[in-house]
Each structure stands twice: as C-alpha cells, then as structure tokens.
Amino acid sequence: MYKGFNGGFGGGNIGMLMKQAQKVQEDMQRAKAELDQTVFKASVSGGLVEVEMTGDRNLKAIKIKREVVDPDDVEMLEDLVMAGVNDALKQISDKEKELMPALPMGM
C-alpha cells in the first residue's frame, strides 16, 4: 500500500530537517557578520611591519617602521609586507574555521 511522504520517508522529519538547515544557515550568517567586523593584526620582525585586515579580507592599514626602509634592499621590505599580509590572512582563515560550523554532507 502506498503511504506517500508520511510513510517510508519519515514525513515529520522533513520539517525538522528544514528547521535545522535554516538554523545552521542563520548561525553561519551571524558568524560571517562577526568575522567580517573583526580586525586582525599581524606584526613581523618585532613590529617593523604591521598589517591590519578585517575578516572580510579588506586591508585596513600597513605600518612600516622607518628603520626598515632601505632603498638598497627593497626586496626585504617587500618580503616583510608579504609576510604580514599572509599572516593576517591565515589568522582570518583560522578564525573562519573556528566560527563556522561544519556543514553536514550534502548541504
């Protein structure tokens, strides 16, 4: 005998699954908004270069100490800036993993 959705598919559970999916989506949106507003700060070589970036990966500031600016060694300064930006991006990525709940398979 055919039982429709209330039979073999667990009909009442579909509504519960939809509510759970909606809650996960709302939680993720809240976590994303929190992350986007957070300012991440990275400091390289004892503070010679400092980088500030928001969680939505917008660069807010780069501060470079005067003593690290050497016209004969621009590559070192470039490396320090790159290291600072990469560190800030890693901090954001780590925080993202911490805040965002793991999605069930198929979502």
C-alpha positions in Angstrom: 0.0 0.0 0.0 1.3 3.5 -0.9 1.8 5.7 2.1 3.1 8.9 0.5 5.6 11.1 2.3 4.3 10.3 5.7 5.2 6.7 5.3 8.5 5.4 4.2 10.2 8.8 4.0 9.6 9.8 7.6 7.3 12.8 6.7 7.5 14.5 10.1 11.3 14.5 10.0 11.4 16.6 6.8 10.0 19.6 8.6 12.6 19.1 11.4 15.4 18.8 8.9 14.3 22.1 7.2 14.3 23.9 10.6 17.7 22.5 11.4 19.0 23.6 8.0 17.6 27.1 8.5 19.2 27.4 11.9 22.6 26.3 10.5 22.2 28.9 7.8 21.3 31.6 10.3 24.2 30.6 12.6 26.6 30.8 9.6 25.3 34.2 8.6 25.8 35.5 12.2 29.3 34.0 12.4 30.2 35.6 9.0 29.0 39.0 10.1 31.0 38.7 13.3 34.1 37.6 11.3 33.7 40.4 8.8 33.8 43.0 11.6 36.8 41.6 13.4 40.1 43.4 12.8 43.1 41.0 12.6 46.6 42.4 13.3 49.8 40.8 12.2 53.3 42.0 13.2 56.5 40.9 11.5 60.1 41.2 12.6 59.4 42.6 16.0 57.0 45.1 14.8 59.0 46.5 11.9 55.9 45.9 9.7 52.4 45.7 11.0 49.3 44.8 9.0 45.6 45.3 9.9 42.9 43.5 7.9 39.2 42.9 8.5 37.7 39.4 8.4 36.2 40.1 5.0 39.8 40.5 3.8 39.9 44.2 3.4 43.3 45.7 4.1 42.9 48.5 6.7 46.4 49.5 7.4 50.1 48.8 6.8 52.6 50.4 9.1 56.3 50.3 8.3 59.0 51.5 10.7 61.3 54.0 9.2 64.4 51.9 10.0 63.3 49.0 7.8 63.2 51.3 4.7 66.4 50.7 2.8 66.4 51.9 -0.8 69.2 49.4 -1.5 67.2 46.4 -0.2 63.6 46.9 -1.3 63.2 43.2 -1.6 63.5 42.8 2.1 60.7 45.3 2.7 58.5 43.6 0.1 59.1 40.2 1.9 58.1 41.7 5.3 54.9 43.2 3.9 54.1 40.0 2.2 54.7 38.0 5.4 52.5 40.4 7.3 49.6 40.2 4.8 49.9 36.4 4.7 49.9 36.1 8.5 46.7 38.3 8.7 45.1 36.1 6.0 46.0 33.0 8.0 44.5 34.4 11.2 41.3 35.1 9.3 41.2 31.6 7.8 41.8 30.0 11.3 39.1 32.1 12.8 36.7 31.2 10.0 37.2 27.5 10.7 36.6 28.1 14.4 33.4 30.1 13.9 31.8 28.3 11.0 30.0 25.1 12.0 30.9 22.1 9.9 28.2 21.5 7.3 26.6 18.1 7.1 27.2 16.3 3.9 25.1 17.5 1.0 24.4 21.0 2.4 
